[in-house]
Amino acid sequence: MKFTIHEQFSSIVWVAAVNPMNLTPDWFKHYEILSSEDCEQANVAINNNSICSDYGWFEIIASDKKIHFKLAKAGLEQDFVDMVSSVISVMGTVKTYGLGMNTKITYKVNSFDDYHKVGDELIPKGKLYEASKSTLIGNPEVHIGMARCRIAFENSTHHKANDEPAPIGDNKFLDTIYLDISGINEKENGIDYGILFSFNHHIASVKEQEIEFTEQLPSVIINNFISDIANNHETADNIMRNILS
């Protein structure tokens, strides 16, 4: 294989006006969202208007604008989904601005040439070299490389002439998957040549700050988060395989 998976992380970001100081281990214990054992072993740090709670298998960073739920251990996705959906259900009267279901996958690439081949295939450089008149200080030879490639997966109905974006069925939201692909070099982490895939499944309300939207979020997360991870993994694998096969 010319590439291997180095690491993968998943998270959920809930953008809503919440009181972050409610999200203490005692709060989770009171609403029976987490076990007493989880709550007792949590490490909590409070900084200004935010609170960070590390429970070992997941971490929560909460401010007055959003809550970031980060899954730390693979294999516990269903427990993670149950926990996040329970938090949102308890806070069901909070108005939501948006939701992000995120997957980050880092690949190690075996050679310098294959590392650059990924960037060259995603963003062909020939036309850029022909068009570029940009110069660096001292006029050294310029290398054009892919810093980041952003791709959007959207509902095709959003792109019909004169049509306003509309939700599907009875949903109160619109969704887009953003994929950022970037090259990384992190020798301190054992990555000489790496490719990072960052998927953000961004879900936004049809109308700003709808409570009805908040009420839909638990089922959205339950029905989509785990499949999102699998689908994103397959997408990233297919892209890498198609380029480096």
C-alpha atoms as one frame of an Amber mdcrd trajectory, in Angstrom:
protein
   0.000   0.000   0.000   1.220   3.480  -0.858  -0.747   4.951   2.047  -2.079
   3.934   5.462  -4.473   5.499   7.958  -2.549   7.128  10.794  -5.435   8.345
  12.954  -9.104   9.255  12.851 -11.195  11.534  15.069 -14.893  12.347  15.180
 -16.778  15.168  16.860 -20.055  17.052  17.006 -20.364  20.819  17.349 -23.694
  22.228  18.497 -23.923  25.972  17.882 -26.457  27.337  20.356 -26.737  29.932
  23.105 -26.226  27.768  26.181 -25.001  28.312  29.718 -21.696  26.405  29.653
 -21.517  26.228  33.449 -24.515  23.889  33.429 -22.405  21.204  31.761 -20.632
  19.967  34.867 -20.232  16.318  35.897 -22.950  16.903  38.523 -25.336  18.027
  35.763 -24.659  14.864  33.753 -25.159  12.763  36.869 -28.395  14.557  37.816
 -29.964  13.881  34.420 -28.545  10.337  34.365 -26.797  10.959  31.060 -23.501
   9.548  32.334 -22.652   6.954  34.935 -21.431   7.937  38.403 -18.059   6.402
  37.502 -17.697   8.623  34.425 -18.654  11.714  36.407 -16.282  10.984  39.279
 -13.233  10.539  37.054 -13.830  13.662  34.937 -11.131  16.330  34.782 -12.723
  19.783  34.671 -11.078  23.102  33.788 -12.913  26.439  33.825 -11.511  29.338
  31.805 -13.387  32.647  31.689 -16.766  31.810  30.123 -15.946  28.277  29.010
 -15.666  24.876  30.633 -13.657  21.874  29.446 -14.528  18.446  30.842 -12.454
  15.388  29.955 -14.204  12.087  30.683 -11.520   9.874  29.177 -13.535   8.437
  26.304 -14.853  11.840  25.233 -14.290  15.529  25.920 -16.649  18.507  26.038
 -15.603  22.111  25.478 -18.530  24.456  26.118 -18.844  28.214  25.753 -21.854
  30.516  25.621 -21.953  30.121  21.816 -21.359  26.418  21.193 -20.627  22.996
  22.651 -17.878  20.885  21.102 -18.239  17.144  21.810 -15.062  15.207  20.898
 -14.997  11.417  20.764 -11.633  10.139  21.995 -11.985   6.368  21.578 -13.031
   4.444  18.478 -15.664   1.782  19.060 -17.762   3.943  21.378 -19.638   5.812
  18.659 -23.080   4.586  19.768 -22.446   5.614  23.391 -21.251   8.984  22.114
 -24.383   9.457  19.988 -26.607   8.542  22.934 -24.807  11.032  25.179 -24.908
  13.972  22.739 -28.538  13.408  21.753 -29.479  13.220  25.445 -27.753  16.541
  26.189 -29.640  18.261  23.371 -32.932  16.647  24.414 -32.565  17.942  27.976
 -31.804  21.420  26.600 -34.629  21.191  24.077 -35.881  24.757  24.556 -32.568
  26.283  23.443 -32.569  27.894  20.002 -30.047  26.371  17.606 -27.916  28.206
  15.043 -26.380  25.104  13.488 -24.883  21.649  13.955 -21.661  20.143  12.642
 -20.864  16.417  12.501 -17.152  16.127  11.838 -14.666  13.440  10.843 -10.909
  13.941  10.525  -8.804  11.237   8.876  -5.019  11.435   8.551  -3.186   9.251
   6.031   0.537   8.565   5.955   1.896   8.519   2.402   4.973   6.407   1.777
   6.913   8.651  -0.588   7.572  12.290  -1.443   6.438  11.717  -5.038   3.115
  10.157  -4.002   2.539  12.970  -1.509   2.786  15.541  -4.301   0.793  13.378
  -6.695  -2.279  13.757  -4.461  -2.074  17.554  -4.656  -1.340  17.530  -8.387
  -4.366  15.333  -9.121  -6.758  17.375  -6.977  -5.477  20.765  -8.159  -3.599
  20.456 -11.475  -0.741  22.968 -11.451   0.020  23.325 -15.174  -2.475  26.112
 -15.890  -1.504  27.850 -12.650   2.170  27.930 -13.629   1.204  29.308 -17.053
  -0.992  32.047 -15.566   1.001  33.030 -12.485   2.950  36.276 -12.517   3.264
  36.327  -8.722   6.777  36.664  -7.341   8.335  36.059  -3.973  10.767  38.425
  -2.262  14.156  38.026  -3.922  12.448  36.321  -6.895  13.366  32.728  -6.004
  11.975  29.915  -8.129   8.296  29.524  -7.235   6.731  26.178  -6.335   2.937
  26.023  -6.540   1.499  23.511  -4.111  -1.893  22.611  -2.689  -2.266  24.162
   0.750  -5.905  23.177   1.028  -8.609  21.973  -1.333 -12.240  22.590  -0.276
 -15.115  20.623  -1.808 -18.833  21.027  -1.047 -21.400  18.233  -1.347 -24.793
  19.940  -1.643 -28.358  19.083  -2.534 -28.499  19.450  -6.322 -31.811  21.334
  -6.070 -29.868  24.239  -4.547 -28.329  24.899  -7.948 -31.415  25.119 -10.118
 -31.947  28.535 -11.665 -34.197  30.880  -9.688 -34.874  28.278  -6.990 -34.383
  29.099  -3.337 -32.768  26.343  -1.256 -35.536  24.309   0.335 -35.570  21.566
   2.955 -36.515  18.025   2.017 -39.911  16.823   3.273 -40.807  18.062   6.746
 -37.228  18.835   7.765 -36.495  22.249   9.235 -32.893  22.274   8.052 -30.537
  22.434   5.090 -27.333  20.427   5.024 -23.996  20.562   3.231 -20.901  18.397
   3.626 -17.666  20.359   3.358 -14.486  18.387   2.696 -11.104  20.038   3.191
  -8.048  18.112   1.961  -4.584  19.340   2.908  -1.024  18.095   2.980   0.704
  17.838   6.355   4.257  17.237   7.566   4.429  16.341  11.257   7.700  14.538
  11.847   7.208  14.860  15.594   4.106  12.660  15.192   5.777  10.215  12.824
   4.323  11.740   9.638   6.905  12.733   7.034   4.260  12.970   4.309   0.591
  13.063   5.230  -2.813  13.926   3.812  -5.551  15.220   6.123  -9.224  14.819
   5.203 -11.552  17.020   7.271 -15.271  16.406   6.769 -17.796  18.859   8.211
 -21.439  17.883   7.755 -22.932  21.313   8.398 -26.633  21.464   9.186 -28.390
  24.819   9.413 -31.937  25.851  10.218 -34.241  27.086   7.478 -35.094  29.968
   9.797 -32.560  31.427  12.192 -32.674  30.020  15.720 -35.691  27.725  15.514
 -36.624  25.690  18.578 -38.320  23.234  16.201 -34.893  22.719  14.649 -33.444
  21.916  18.081 -36.168  19.322  18.594 -35.106  17.558  15.391 -31.404  17.384
  16.250 -31.400  14.238  18.452 -32.961  12.158  15.670 -30.665  13.764  13.076
 -27.617  12.747  15.130 -28.939   9.263  15.938 -29.790   8.558  12.296 -26.706
  10.056  10.659 -23.584  10.387  12.827 -22.335   6.790  12.714 -23.166   6.363
   9.019 -21.440   9.689   8.315 -18.207   8.331   9.795 -18.388   5.184   7.656
 -19.303   7.120   4.505 -16.572   9.705   5.055 -14.011   6.967   5.610 -15.046
   5.272   2.372 -14.957   8.573   0.451 -11.455   9.393   1.685 -10.213   5.862
   0.973 -11.654   5.990  -2.542  -9.990   9.333  -3.291  -6.611   8.106  -2.065
  -6.951   4.787  -3.883  -8.055   6.401  -7.156  -5.024   8.699  -7.136  -2.355
   6.328  -5.827  -3.475   2.979  -7.258
